[in-house]
Amino acid sequence: MAKIELKKVEQQLDHRGLYRVKMNTDADHMEFPIGIQDQGSATANETVVLTSALAFAEELEAAARLRLEAATRR
């Protein structure tokens, strides 16, 4: 099963936070930044970061599937 780690990298002056999201699986790992508007608590910030990461993953999956389908039709 994949393991997800979140780490706050910096707090910016405009009340935005930059987080590093790292995912490890048995086969590989991926790491990327997500910037969010500060929600006022660490728990709320983590919820927003995870929600953003999930939305990104869903869009990535959809785009990858379309590309793979197009590649197999050639």
CHARMM internal coordinates of N, CA and C (Angstrom, degrees):
IC EDIT
DIST 1 N 1 CA 1.4518
DIST 1 CA 1 C 1.5229
ANGL 1 N 1 CA 1 C 109.14
DIST 1 C 2 N 1.3197
ANGL 1 CA 1 C 2 N 116.27
DIHE 1 N 1 CA 1 C 2 N 144.65
DIST 2 N 2 CA 1.4570
ANGL 1 C 2 N 2 CA 122.09
DIHE 1 CA 1 C 2 N 2 CA -178.95
DIST 2 CA 2 C 1.5267
ANGL 2 N 2 CA 2 C 111.51
DIHE 1 C 2 N 2 CA 2 C -70.85
DIST 2 C 3 N 1.3078
ANGL 2 CA 2 C 3 N 114.90
DIHE 2 N 2 CA 2 C 3 N 148.65
DIST 3 N 3 CA 1.4545
ANGL 2 C 3 N 3 CA 121.40
DIHE 2 CA 2 C 3 N 3 CA 176.54
DIST 3 CA 3 C 1.5280
ANGL 3 N 3 CA 3 C 107.98
DIHE 2 C 3 N 3 CA 3 C -117.53
DIST 3 C 4 N 1.3333
ANGL 3 CA 3 C 4 N 116.43
DIHE 3 N 3 CA 3 C 4 N 132.07
DIST 4 N 4 CA 1.4539
ANGL 3 C 4 N 4 CA 121.53
DIHE 3 CA 3 C 4 N 4 CA -179.83
DIST 4 CA 4 C 1.5194
ANGL 4 N 4 CA 4 C 109.40
DIHE 3 C 4 N 4 CA 4 C -112.82
DIST 4 C 5 N 1.3246
ANGL 4 CA 4 C 5 N 115.54
DIHE 4 N 4 CA 4 C 5 N 131.61
DIST 5 N 5 CA 1.4566
ANGL 4 C 5 N 5 CA 121.69
DIHE 4 CA 4 C 5 N 5 CA 176.12
DIST 5 CA 5 C 1.5242
ANGL 5 N 5 CA 5 C 108.58
DIHE 4 C 5 N 5 CA 5 C -119.39
DIST 5 C 6 N 1.3303
ANGL 5 CA 5 C 6 N 116.35
DIHE 5 N 5 CA 5 C 6 N 138.25
DIST 6 N 6 CA 1.4595
ANGL 5 C 6 N 6 CA 122.11
DIHE 5 CA 5 C 6 N 6 CA 174.98
DIST 6 CA 6 C 1.5158
ANGL 6 N 6 CA 6 C 108.26
DIHE 5 C 6 N 6 CA 6 C -117.86
DIST 6 C 7 N 1.3129
ANGL 6 CA 6 C 7 N 116.39
DIHE 6 N 6 CA 6 C 7 N 137.00
DIST 7 N 7 CA 1.4560
ANGL 6 C 7 N 7 CA 120.12
DIHE 6 CA 6 C 7 N 7 CA 176.58
DIST 7 CA 7 C 1.5183
ANGL 7 N 7 CA 7 C 108.64
DIHE 6 C 7 N 7 CA 7 C -140.12
DIST 7 C 8 N 1.3222
ANGL 7 CA 7 C 8 N 115.37
DIHE 7 N 7 CA 7 C 8 N 126.91
DIST 8 N 8 CA 1.4538
ANGL 7 C 8 N 8 CA 119.32
DIHE 7 CA 7 C 8 N 8 CA 176.50
DIST 8 CA 8 C 1.5208
ANGL 8 N 8 CA 8 C 107.84
DIHE 7 C 8 N 8 CA 8 C -74.20
DIST 8 C 9 N 1.3237
ANGL 8 CA 8 C 9 N 116.45
DIHE 8 N 8 CA 8 C 9 N 124.36
DIST 9 N 9 CA 1.4545
ANGL 8 C 9 N 9 CA 121.95
DIHE 8 CA 8 C 9 N 9 CA -176.16
DIST 9 CA 9 C 1.5221
ANGL 9 N 9 CA 9 C 110.66
DIHE 8 C 9 N 9 CA 9 C -92.48
DIST 9 C 10 N 1.3293
ANGL 9 CA 9 C 10 N 115.97
DIHE 9 N 9 CA 9 C 10 N -44.45
DIST 10 N 10 CA 1.4687
ANGL 9 C 10 N 10 CA 118.76
DIHE 9 CA 9 C 10 N 10 CA 179.45
DIST 10 CA 10 C 1.5153
ANGL 10 N 10 CA 10 C 111.11
DIHE 9 C 10 N 10 CA 10 C -159.96
DIST 10 C 11 N 1.3110
ANGL 10 CA 10 C 11 N 114.75
DIHE 10 N 10 CA 10 C 11 N 154.51
DIST 11 N 11 CA 1.4685
ANGL 10 C 11 N 11 CA 122.35
DIHE 10 CA 10 C 11 N 11 CA 172.52
DIST 11 CA 11 C 1.5177
ANGL 11 N 11 CA 11 C 105.97
DIHE 10 C 11 N 11 CA 11 C -106.47
DIST 11 C 12 N 1.3097
ANGL 11 CA 11 C 12 N 117.01
DIHE 11 N 11 CA 11 C 12 N 122.54
DIST 12 N 12 CA 1.4548
ANGL 11 C 12 N 12 CA 120.94
DIHE 11 CA 11 C 12 N 12 CA -177.82
DIST 12 CA 12 C 1.5218
ANGL 12 N 12 CA 12 C 110.15
DIHE 11 C 12 N 12 CA 12 C -92.09
DIST 12 C 13 N 1.3202
ANGL 12 CA 12 C 13 N 116.38
DIHE 12 N 12 CA 12 C 13 N 162.08
DIST 13 N 13 CA 1.4644
ANGL 12 C 13 N 13 CA 121.92
DIHE 12 CA 12 C 13 N 13 CA -174.54
DIST 13 CA 13 C 1.5282
ANGL 13 N 13 CA 13 C 113.33
DIHE 12 C 13 N 13 CA 13 C -63.80
DIST 13 C 14 N 1.2974
ANGL 13 CA 13 C 14 N 117.94
DIHE 13 N 13 CA 13 C 14 N -27.85
DIST 14 N 14 CA 1.4697
ANGL 13 C 14 N 14 CA 121.28
DIHE 13 CA 13 C 14 N 14 CA -177.14
DIST 14 CA 14 C 1.5256
ANGL 14 N 14 CA 14 C 112.57
DIHE 13 C 14 N 14 CA 14 C -89.45
DIST 14 C 15 N 1.3251
ANGL 14 CA 14 C 15 N 117.27
DIHE 14 N 14 CA 14 C 15 N 27.50
DIST 15 N 15 CA 1.4778
ANGL 14 C 15 N 15 CA 123.79
DIHE 14 CA 14 C 15 N 15 CA 178.55
DIST 15 CA 15 C 1.5255
ANGL 15 N 15 CA 15 C 112.66
DIHE 14 C 15 N 15 CA 15 C 63.24
DIST 15 C 16 N 1.3095
ANGL 15 CA 15 C 16 N 114.95
DIHE 15 N 15 CA 15 C 16 N 32.24
DIST 16 N 16 CA 1.4550
ANGL 15 C 16 N 16 CA 120.34
DIHE 15 CA 15 C 16 N 16 CA 174.17
DIST 16 CA 16 C 1.5161
ANGL 16 N 16 CA 16 C 108.25
DIHE 15 C 16 N 16 CA 16 C -110.00
DIST 16 C 17 N 1.3044
ANGL 16 CA 16 C 17 N 115.40
DIHE 16 N 16 CA 16 C 17 N 146.53
DIST 17 N 17 CA 1.4554
ANGL 16 C 17 N 17 CA 120.95
DIHE 16 CA 16 C 17 N 17 CA 177.17
DIST 17 CA 17 C 1.5152
ANGL 17 N 17 CA 17 C 110.07
DIHE 16 C 17 N 17 CA 17 C -116.13
DIST 17 C 18 N 1.3135
ANGL 17 CA 17 C 18 N 116.24
DIHE 17 N 17 CA 17 C 18 N 143.09
DIST 18 N 18 CA 1.4543
ANGL 17 C 18 N 18 CA 121.32
DIHE 17 CA 17 C 18 N 18 CA 176.15
DIST 18 CA 18 C 1.5243
ANGL 18 N 18 CA 18 C 107.78
DIHE 17 C 18 N 18 CA 18 C -110.77
DIST 18 C 19 N 1.3132
ANGL 18 CA 18 C 19 N 115.76
DIHE 18 N 18 CA 18 C 19 N 125.43
DIST 19 N 19 CA 1.4613
ANGL 18 C 19 N 19 CA 122.33
DIHE 18 CA 18 C 19 N 19 CA -177.56
DIST 19 CA 19 C 1.5214
ANGL 19 N 19 CA 19 C 109.76
DIHE 18 C 19 N 19 CA 19 C -118.43
DIST 19 C 20 N 1.3188
ANGL 19 CA 19 C 20 N 115.75
DIHE 19 N 19 CA 19 C 20 N 150.36
DIST 20 N 20 CA 1.4564
ANGL 19 C 20 N 20 CA 122.11
DIHE 19 CA 19 C 20 N 20 CA 172.58
DIST 20 CA 20 C 1.5237
ANGL 20 N 20 CA 20 C 106.49
DIHE 19 C 20 N 20 CA 20 C -105.06
DIST 20 C 21 N 1.3107
ANGL 20 CA 20 C 21 N 116.03
DIHE 20 N 20 CA 20 C 21 N 125.85
DIST 21 N 21 CA 1.4599
ANGL 20 C 21 N 21 CA 122.36
DIHE 20 CA 20 C 21 N 21 CA 176.79
DIST 21 CA 21 C 1.5236
ANGL 21 N 21 CA 21 C 106.96
DIHE 20 C 21 N 21 CA 21 C -107.89
DIST 21 C 22 N 1.3158
ANGL 21 CA 21 C 22 N 116.52
DIHE 21 N 21 CA 21 C 22 N 123.41
DIST 22 N 22 CA 1.4607
ANGL 21 C 22 N 22 CA 121.41
DIHE 21 CA 21 C 22 N 22 CA -179.40
DIST 22 CA 22 C 1.5224
ANGL 22 N 22 CA 22 C 108.38
DIHE 21 C 22 N 22 CA 22 C -124.43
DIST 22 C 23 N 1.3328
ANGL 22 CA 22 C 23 N 116.06
DIHE 22 N 22 CA 22 C 23 N 129.11
DIST 23 N 23 CA 1.4526
ANGL 22 C 23 N 23 CA 121.30
DIHE 22 CA 22 C 23 N 23 CA 179.44
DIST 23 CA 23 C 1.5145
ANGL 23 N 23 CA 23 C 109.07
DIHE 22 C 23 N 23 CA 23 C -121.49
DIST 23 C 24 N 1.3007
ANGL 23 CA 23 C 24 N 116.08
DIHE 23 N 23 CA 23 C 24 N 127.02
DIST 24 N 24 CA 1.4652
ANGL 23 C 24 N 24 CA 122.36
DIHE 23 CA 23 C 24 N 24 CA 177.01
DIST 24 CA 24 C 1.5232
ANGL 24 N 24 CA 24 C 109.02
DIHE 23 C 24 N 24 CA 24 C -113.51
DIST 24 C 25 N 1.3198
ANGL 24 CA 24 C 25 N 115.98
DIHE 24 N 24 CA 24 C 25 N 133.15
DIST 25 N 25 CA 1.4596
ANGL 24 C 25 N 25 CA 121.79
DIHE 24 CA 24 C 25 N 25 CA 172.40
DIST 25 CA 25 C 1.5222
ANGL 25 N 25 CA 25 C 107.28
DIHE 24 C 25 N 25 CA 25 C -121.32
DIST 25 C 26 N 1.3093
ANGL 25 CA 25 C 26 N 116.36
DIHE 25 N 25 CA 25 C 26 N 177.29
DIST 26 N 26 CA 1.4612
ANGL 25 C 26 N 26 CA 119.80
DIHE 25 CA 25 C 26 N 26 CA 177.32
DIST 26 CA 26 C 1.5282
ANGL 26 N 26 CA 26 C 110.92
DIHE 25 C 26 N 26 CA 26 C -62.45
DIST 26 C 27 N 1.3287
ANGL 26 CA 26 C 27 N 117.31
DIHE 26 N 26 CA 26 C 27 N -32.07
DIST 27 N 27 CA 1.4579
ANGL 26 C 27 N 27 CA 121.03
DIHE 26 CA 26 C 27 N 27 CA -173.78
DIST 27 CA 27 C 1.5322
ANGL 27 N 27 CA 27 C 114.43
DIHE 26 C 27 N 27 CA 27 C -96.50
DIST 27 C 28 N 1.3207
ANGL 27 CA 27 C 28 N 118.48
DIHE 27 N 27 CA 27 C 28 N -27.18
DIST 28 N 28 CA 1.4609
ANGL 27 C 28 N 28 CA 119.22
DIHE 27 CA 27 C 28 N 28 CA -170.94
DIST 28 CA 28 C 1.5165
ANGL 28 N 28 CA 28 C 110.66
DIHE 27 C 28 N 28 CA 28 C -162.39
DIST 28 C 29 N 1.3258
ANGL 28 CA 28 C 29 N 116.14
DIHE 28 N 28 CA 28 C 29 N -176.36
DIST 29 N 29 CA 1.4640
ANGL 28 C 29 N 29 CA 121.16
DIHE 28 CA 28 C 29 N 29 CA 173.51
DIST 29 CA 29 C 1.5196
ANGL 29 N 29 CA 29 C 109.32
DIHE 28 C 29 N 29 CA 29 C -146.38
DIST 29 C 30 N 1.3219
ANGL 29 CA 29 C 30 N 115.51
DIHE 29 N 29 CA 29 C 30 N 158.24
DIST 30 N 30 CA 1.4594
ANGL 29 C 30 N 30 CA 122.17
DIHE 29 CA 29 C 30 N 30 CA 178.70
DIST 30 CA 30 C 1.5192
ANGL 30 N 30 CA 30 C 107.20
DIHE 29 C 30 N 30 CA 30 C -142.26
DIST 30 C 31 N 1.3202
ANGL 30 CA 30 C 31 N 115.64
DIHE 30 N 30 CA 30 C 31 N 144.24
DIST 31 N 31 CA 1.4522
ANGL 30 C 31 N 31 CA 120.93
DIHE 30 CA 30 C 31 N 31 CA -179.39
DIST 31 CA 31 C 1.5273
ANGL 31 N 31 CA 31 C 108.09
DIHE 30 C 31 N 31 CA 31 C -139.77
DIST 31 C 32 N 1.3324
ANGL 31 CA 31 C 32 N 116.63
DIHE 31 N 31 CA 31 C 32 N 134.88
DIST 32 N 32 CA 1.4576
ANGL 31 C 32 N 32 CA 119.49
DIHE 31 CA 31 C 32 N 32 CA 178.56
DIST 32 CA 32 C 1.5237
ANGL 32 N 32 CA 32 C 110.49
DIHE 31 C 32 N 32 CA 32 C -155.19
DIST 32 C 33 N 1.3478
ANGL 32 CA 32 C 33 N 116.02
DIHE 32 N 32 CA 32 C 33 N 157.48
DIST 33 N 33 CA 1.4638
ANGL 32 C 33 N 33 CA 120.20
DIHE 32 CA 32 C 33 N 33 CA -179.55
DIST 33 CA 33 C 1.5290
ANGL 33 N 33 CA 33 C 111.56
DIHE 32 C 33 N 33 CA 33 C -90.83
DIST 33 C 34 N 1.3161
ANGL 33 CA 33 C 34 N 115.76
DIHE 33 N 33 CA 33 C 34 N 149.66
DIST 34 N 34 CA 1.4603
ANGL 33 C 34 N 34 CA 122.07
DIHE 33 CA 33 C 34 N 34 CA 171.94
DIST 34 CA 34 C 1.5229
ANGL 34 N 34 CA 34 C 107.18
DIHE 33 C 34 N 34 CA 34 C -136.18
DIST 34 C 35 N 1.3256
ANGL 34 CA 34 C 35 N 115.65
DIHE 34 N 34 CA 34 C 35 N 126.03
DIST 35 N 35 CA 1.4564
ANGL 34 C 35 N 35 CA 121.36
DIHE 34 CA 34 C 35 N 35 CA 176.07
DIST 35 CA 35 C 1.5123
ANGL 35 N 35 CA 35 C 110.29
DIHE 34 C 35 N 35 CA 35 C -102.09
DIST 35 C 36 N 1.3302
ANGL 35 CA 35 C 36 N 116.24
DIHE 35 N 35 CA 35 C 36 N 134.87
DIST 36 N 36 CA 1.4655
ANGL 35 C 36 N 36 CA 120.40
DIHE 35 CA 35 C 36 N 36 CA -179.15
DIST 36 CA 36 C 1.5241
ANGL 36 N 36 CA 36 C 110.08
DIHE 35 C 36 N 36 CA 36 C -135.13
DIST 36 C 37 N 1.3144
ANGL 36 CA 36 C 37 N 115.20
DIHE 36 N 36 CA 36 C 37 N 160.33
DIST 37 N 37 CA 1.4584
ANGL 36 C 37 N 37 CA 121.55
DIHE 36 CA 36 C 37 N 37 CA 169.80
DIST 37 CA 37 C 1.5248
ANGL 37 N 37 CA 37 C 107.24
DIHE 36 C 37 N 37 CA 37 C -76.64
DIST 37 C 38 N 1.3272
ANGL 37 CA 37 C 38 N 117.53
DIHE 37 N 37 CA 37 C 38 N 132.04
DIST 38 N 38 CA 1.4612
ANGL 37 C 38 N 38 CA 121.37
DIHE 37 CA 37 C 38 N 38 CA -179.25
DIST 38 CA 38 C 1.5255
ANGL 38 N 38 CA 38 C 109.95
DIHE 37 C 38 N 38 CA 38 C -57.62
DIST 38 C 39 N 1.3368
ANGL 38 CA 38 C 39 N 116.48
DIHE 38 N 38 CA 38 C 39 N 130.91
DIST 39 N 39 CA 1.4627
ANGL 38 C 39 N 39 CA 122.50
DIHE 38 CA 38 C 39 N 39 CA -177.49
DIST 39 CA 39 C 1.5278
ANGL 39 N 39 CA 39 C 113.08
DIHE 38 C 39 N 39 CA 39 C -97.75
DIST 39 C 40 N 1.3277
ANGL 39 CA 39 C 40 N 117.17
DIHE 39 N 39 CA 39 C 40 N -1.45
DIST 40 N 40 CA 1.4545
ANGL 39 C 40 N 40 CA 119.97
DIHE 39 CA 39 C 40 N 40 CA 175.75
DIST 40 CA 40 C 1.5156
ANGL 40 N 40 CA 40 C 115.69
DIHE 39 C 40 N 40 CA 40 C 100.13
DIST 40 C 41 N 1.3373
ANGL 40 CA 40 C 41 N 117.96
DIHE 40 N 40 CA 40 C 41 N -15.06
DIST 41 N 41 CA 1.4654
ANGL 40 C 41 N 41 CA 120.00
DIHE 40 CA 40 C 41 N 41 CA 176.96
DIST 41 CA 41 C 1.5228
ANGL 41 N 41 CA 41 C 108.68
DIHE 40 C 41 N 41 CA 41 C -149.44
DIST 41 C 42 N 1.3174
ANGL 41 CA 41 C 42 N 115.41
DIHE 41 N 41 CA 41 C 42 N 156.00
DIST 42 N 42 CA 1.4709
ANGL 41 C 42 N 42 CA 120.31
DIHE 41 CA 41 C 42 N 42 CA 179.97
DIST 42 CA 42 C 1.5286
ANGL 42 N 42 CA 42 C 110.90
DIHE 41 C 42 N 42 CA 42 C -61.95
DIST 42 C 43 N 1.3308
ANGL 42 CA 42 C 43 N 116.96
DIHE 42 N 42 CA 42 C 43 N -39.68
DIST 43 N 43 CA 1.4656
ANGL 42 C 43 N 43 CA 120.72
DIHE 42 CA 42 C 43 N 43 CA -179.31
DIST 43 CA 43 C 1.5216
ANGL 43 N 43 CA 43 C 111.30
DIHE 42 C 43 N 43 CA 43 C -65.45
DIST 43 C 44 N 1.3204
ANGL 43 CA 43 C 44 N 116.75
DIHE 43 N 43 CA 43 C 44 N -44.80
DIST 44 N 44 CA 1.4655
ANGL 43 C 44 N 44 CA 120.39
DIHE 43 CA 43 C 44 N 44 CA 179.01
DIST 44 CA 44 C 1.5275
ANGL 44 N 44 CA 44 C 110.70
DIHE 43 C 44 N 44 CA 44 C -65.28
DIST 44 C 45 N 1.3310
ANGL 44 CA 44 C 45 N 116.81
DIHE 44 N 44 CA 44 C 45 N -39.68
DIST 45 N 45 CA 1.4685
ANGL 44 C 45 N 45 CA 120.03
DIHE 44 CA 44 C 45 N 45 CA 177.89
DIST 45 CA 45 C 1.5257
ANGL 45 N 45 CA 45 C 110.73
DIHE 44 C 45 N 45 CA 45 C -62.77
DIST 45 C 46 N 1.3353
ANGL 45 CA 45 C 46 N 117.03
DIHE 45 N 45 CA 45 C 46 N -43.74
DIST 46 N 46 CA 1.4596
ANGL 45 C 46 N 46 CA 120.76
DIHE 45 CA 45 C 46 N 46 CA 179.16
DIST 46 CA 46 C 1.5251
ANGL 46 N 46 CA 46 C 110.80
DIHE 45 C 46 N 46 CA 46 C -62.21
DIST 46 C 47 N 1.3165
ANGL 46 CA 46 C 47 N 117.53
DIHE 46 N 46 CA 46 C 47 N -39.81
DIST 47 N 47 CA 1.4660
ANGL 46 C 47 N 47 CA 121.16
DIHE 46 CA 46 C 47 N 47 CA 178.15
DIST 47 CA 47 C 1.5215
ANGL 47 N 47 CA 47 C 110.91
DIHE 46 C 47 N 47 CA 47 C -60.73
DIST 47 C 48 N 1.3241
ANGL 47 CA 47 C 48 N 116.78
DIHE 47 N 47 CA 47 C 48 N -44.42
DIST 48 N 48 CA 1.4702
ANGL 47 C 48 N 48 CA 120.59
DIHE 47 CA 47 C 48 N 48 CA 179.98
DIST 48 CA 48 C 1.5239
ANGL 48 N 48 CA 48 C 110.69
DIHE 47 C 48 N 48 CA 48 C -66.48
DIST 48 C 49 N 1.3236
ANGL 48 CA 48 C 49 N 117.22
DIHE 48 N 48 CA 48 C 49 N -41.29
DIST 49 N 49 CA 1.4720
ANGL 48 C 49 N 49 CA 120.38
DIHE 48 CA 48 C 49 N 49 CA 179.12
DIST 49 CA 49 C 1.5230
ANGL 49 N 49 CA 49 C 110.20
DIHE 48 C 49 N 49 CA 49 C -62.95
DIST 49 C 50 N 1.3285
ANGL 49 CA 49 C 50 N 117.39
DIHE 49 N 49 CA 49 C 50 N -46.51
DIST 50 N 50 CA 1.4668
ANGL 49 C 50 N 50 CA 120.38
DIHE 49 CA 49 C 50 N 50 CA 179.87
DIST 50 CA 50 C 1.5249
ANGL 50 N 50 CA 50 C 111.82
DIHE 49 C 50 N 50 CA 50 C -65.10
DIST 50 C 51 N 1.3221
ANGL 50 CA 50 C 51 N 117.54
DIHE 50 N 50 CA 50 C 51 N -38.35
DIST 51 N 51 CA 1.4690
ANGL 50 C 51 N 51 CA 120.88
DIHE 50 CA 50 C 51 N 51 CA 177.05
DIST 51 CA 51 C 1.5270
ANGL 51 N 51 CA 51 C 110.53
DIHE 50 C 51 N 51 CA 51 C -63.51
DIST 51 C 52 N 1.3273
ANGL 51 CA 51 C 52 N 116.32
DIHE 51 N 51 CA 51 C 52 N -42.01
DIST 52 N 52 CA 1.4703
ANGL 51 C 52 N 52 CA 120.57
DIHE 51 CA 51 C 52 N 52 CA 177.57
DIST 52 CA 52 C 1.5237
ANGL 52 N 52 CA 52 C 110.99
DIHE 51 C 52 N 52 CA 52 C -64.85
DIST 52 C 53 N 1.3321
ANGL 52 CA 52 C 53 N 116.84
DIHE 52 N 52 CA 52 C 53 N -41.90
DIST 53 N 53 CA 1.4603
ANGL 52 C 53 N 53 CA 120.58
DIHE 52 CA 52 C 53 N 53 CA 178.90
DIST 53 CA 53 C 1.5275
ANGL 53 N 53 CA 53 C 111.00
DIHE 52 C 53 N 53 CA 53 C -63.20
DIST 53 C 54 N 1.3275
ANGL 53 CA 53 C 54 N 116.42
DIHE 53 N 53 CA 53 C 54 N -40.59
DIST 54 N 54 CA 1.4581
ANGL 53 C 54 N 54 CA 120.39
DIHE 53 CA 53 C 54 N 54 CA 178.89
DIST 54 CA 54 C 1.5311
ANGL 54 N 54 CA 54 C 111.26
DIHE 53 C 54 N 54 CA 54 C -64.72
DIST 54 C 55 N 1.3171
ANGL 54 CA 54 C 55 N 117.51
DIHE 54 N 54 CA 54 C 55 N -44.22
DIST 55 N 55 CA 1.4626
ANGL 54 C 55 N 55 CA 120.93
DIHE 54 CA 54 C 55 N 55 CA 178.09
DIST 55 CA 55 C 1.5299
ANGL 55 N 55 CA 55 C 110.47
DIHE 54 C 55 N 55 CA 55 C -61.07
DIST 55 C 56 N 1.3355
ANGL 55 CA 55 C 56 N 116.21
DIHE 55 N 55 CA 55 C 56 N -41.65
DIST 56 N 56 CA 1.4572
ANGL 55 C 56 N 56 CA 120.41
DIHE 55 CA 55 C 56 N 56 CA 177.59
DIST 56 CA 56 C 1.5232
ANGL 56 N 56 CA 56 C 110.85
DIHE 55 C 56 N 56 CA 56 C -61.82
DIST 56 C 57 N 1.3293
ANGL 56 CA 56 C 57 N 116.55
DIHE 56 N 56 CA 56 C 57 N -45.04
DIST 57 N 57 CA 1.4640
ANGL 56 C 57 N 57 CA 120.84
DIHE 56 CA 56 C 57 N 57 CA -179.32
DIST 57 CA 57 C 1.5294
ANGL 57 N 57 CA 57 C 111.43
DIHE 56 C 57 N 57 CA 57 C -62.86
DIST 57 C 58 N 1.3193
ANGL 57 CA 57 C 58 N 117.19
DIHE 57 N 57 CA 57 C 58 N -39.11
DIST 58 N 58 CA 1.4669
ANGL 57 C 58 N 58 CA 120.55
DIHE 57 CA 57 C 58 N 58 CA 179.09
DIST 58 CA 58 C 1.5247
ANGL 58 N 58 CA 58 C 110.60
DIHE 57 C 58 N 58 CA 58 C -65.88
DIST 58 C 59 N 1.3301
ANGL 58 CA 58 C 59 N 117.32
DIHE 58 N 58 CA 58 C 59 N -41.87
DIST 59 N 59 CA 1.4638
ANGL 58 C 59 N 59 CA 120.10
DIHE 58 CA 58 C 59 N 59 CA 177.87
DIST 59 CA 59 C 1.5224
ANGL 59 N 59 CA 59 C 111.22
DIHE 58 C 59 N 59 CA 59 C -67.52
DIST 59 C 60 N 1.3267
ANGL 59 CA 59 C 60 N 116.91
DIHE 59 N 59 CA 59 C 60 N -39.08
DIST 60 N 60 CA 1.4605
ANGL 59 C 60 N 60 CA 121.06
DIHE 59 CA 59 C 60 N 60 CA 177.16
DIST 60 CA 60 C 1.5195
ANGL 60 N 60 CA 60 C 110.60
DIHE 59 C 60 N 60 CA 60 C -62.02
DIST 60 C 61 N 1.3262
ANGL 60 CA 60 C 61 N 116.88
DIHE 60 N 60 CA 60 C 61 N -44.20
DIST 61 N 61 CA 1.4622
ANGL 60 C 61 N 61 CA 120.36
DIHE 60 CA 60 C 61 N 61 CA 178.88
DIST 61 CA 61 C 1.5263
ANGL 61 N 61 CA 61 C 111.17
DIHE 60 C 61 N 61 CA 61 C -60.58
DIST 61 C 62 N 1.3282
ANGL 61 CA 61 C 62 N 116.89
DIHE 61 N 61 CA 61 C 62 N -46.15
DIST 62 N 62 CA 1.4628
ANGL 61 C 62 N 62 CA 120.44
DIHE 61 CA 61 C 62 N 62 CA -178.95
DIST 62 CA 62 C 1.5319
ANGL 62 N 62 CA 62 C 111.02
DIHE 61 C 62 N 62 CA 62 C -62.44
DIST 62 C 63 N 1.3194
ANGL 62 CA 62 C 63 N 117.27
DIHE 62 N 62 CA 62 C 63 N -43.99
DIST 63 N 63 CA 1.4615
ANGL 62 C 63 N 63 CA 120.92
DIHE 62 CA 62 C 63 N 63 CA -179.79
DIST 63 CA 63 C 1.5274
ANGL 63 N 63 CA 63 C 111.23
DIHE 62 C 63 N 63 CA 63 C -66.06
DIST 63 C 64 N 1.3284
ANGL 63 CA 63 C 64 N 117.03
DIHE 63 N 63 CA 63 C 64 N -40.58
DIST 64 N 64 CA 1.4626
ANGL 63 C 64 N 64 CA 120.36
DIHE 63 CA 63 C 64 N 64 CA 179.59
DIST 64 CA 64 C 1.5230
ANGL 64 N 64 CA 64 C 110.97
DIHE 63 C 64 N 64 CA 64 C -65.66
DIST 64 C 65 N 1.3303
ANGL 64 CA 64 C 65 N 116.95
DIHE 64 N 64 CA 64 C 65 N -40.66
DIST 65 N 65 CA 1.4674
ANGL 64 C 65 N 65 CA 119.93
DIHE 64 CA 64 C 65 N 65 CA 178.68
DIST 65 CA 65 C 1.5253
ANGL 65 N 65 CA 65 C 111.48
DIHE 64 C 65 N 65 CA 65 C -62.91
DIST 65 C 66 N 1.3296
ANGL 65 CA 65 C 66 N 116.93
DIHE 65 N 65 CA 65 C 66 N -43.15
DIST 66 N 66 CA 1.4681
ANGL 65 C 66 N 66 CA 120.31
DIHE 65 CA 65 C 66 N 66 CA 178.09
DIST 66 CA 66 C 1.5229
ANGL 66 N 66 CA 66 C 111.20
DIHE 65 C 66 N 66 CA 66 C -61.79
DIST 66 C 67 N 1.3098
ANGL 66 CA 66 C 67 N 115.63
DIHE 66 N 66 CA 66 C 67 N -42.69
DIST 67 N 67 CA 1.4722
ANGL 66 C 67 N 67 CA 119.57
DIHE 66 CA 66 C 67 N 67 CA -179.72
DIST 67 CA 67 C 1.5229
ANGL 67 N 67 CA 67 C 111.14
DIHE 66 C 67 N 67 CA 67 C -65.56
DIST 67 C 68 N 1.3297
ANGL 67 CA 67 C 68 N 116.45
DIHE 67 N 67 CA 67 C 68 N -41.68
DIST 68 N 68 CA 1.4687
ANGL 67 C 68 N 68 CA 120.03
DIHE 67 CA 67 C 68 N 68 CA 178.51
DIST 68 CA 68 C 1.5256
ANGL 68 N 68 CA 68 C 111.36
DIHE 67 C 68 N 68 CA 68 C -65.80
DIST 68 C 69 N 1.3175
ANGL 68 CA 68 C 69 N 117.31
DIHE 68 N 68 CA 68 C 69 N -40.35
DIST 69 N 69 CA 1.4715
ANGL 68 C 69 N 69 CA 120.47
DIHE 68 CA 68 C 69 N 69 CA 177.42
DIST 69 CA 69 C 1.5191
ANGL 69 N 69 CA 69 C 110.72
DIHE 68 C 69 N 69 CA 69 C -62.10
DIST 69 C 70 N 1.3225
ANGL 69 CA 69 C 70 N 116.66
DIHE 69 N 69 CA 69 C 70 N -42.79
DIST 70 N 70 CA 1.4677
ANGL 69 C 70 N 70 CA 120.36
DIHE 69 CA 69 C 70 N 70 CA 179.02
DIST 70 CA 70 C 1.5257
ANGL 70 N 70 CA 70 C 110.38
DIHE 69 C 70 N 70 CA 70 C -64.58
DIST 70 C 71 N 1.3174
ANGL 70 CA 70 C 71 N 117.30
DIHE 70 N 70 CA 70 C 71 N -38.99
DIST 71 N 71 CA 1.4579
ANGL 70 C 71 N 71 CA 121.22
DIHE 70 CA 70 C 71 N 71 CA -178.73
DIST 71 CA 71 C 1.5255
ANGL 71 N 71 CA 71 C 111.41
DIHE 70 C 71 N 71 CA 71 C -67.38
DIST 71 C 72 N 1.3289
ANGL 71 CA 71 C 72 N 118.15
DIHE 71 N 71 CA 71 C 72 N -34.51
DIST 72 N 72 CA 1.4552
ANGL 71 C 72 N 72 CA 120.29
DIHE 71 CA 71 C 72 N 72 CA -178.21
DIST 72 CA 72 C 1.5233
ANGL 72 N 72 CA 72 C 111.67
DIHE 71 C 72 N 72 CA 72 C -78.26
DIST 72 C 73 N 1.3220
ANGL 72 CA 72 C 73 N 118.74
DIHE 72 N 72 CA 72 C 73 N -15.83
DIST 73 N 73 CA 1.4723
ANGL 72 C 73 N 73 CA 122.11
DIHE 72 CA 72 C 73 N 73 CA 178.77
DIST 73 CA 73 C 1.5134
ANGL 73 N 73 CA 73 C 112.05
DIHE 72 C 73 N 73 CA 73 C -84.06
DIST 73 C 74 N 1.3084
ANGL 73 CA 73 C 74 N 117.74
DIHE 73 N 73 CA 73 C 74 N -12.89
DIST 74 N 74 CA 1.4879
ANGL 73 C 74 N 74 CA 120.20
DIHE 73 CA 73 C 74 N 74 CA -177.45
DIST 74 CA 74 C 1.4808
ANGL 74 N 74 CA 74 C 112.25
DIHE 73 C 74 N 74 CA 74 C -72.53
END
COOR INIT
IC SEED 1 N 1 CA 1 C
IC BUILD
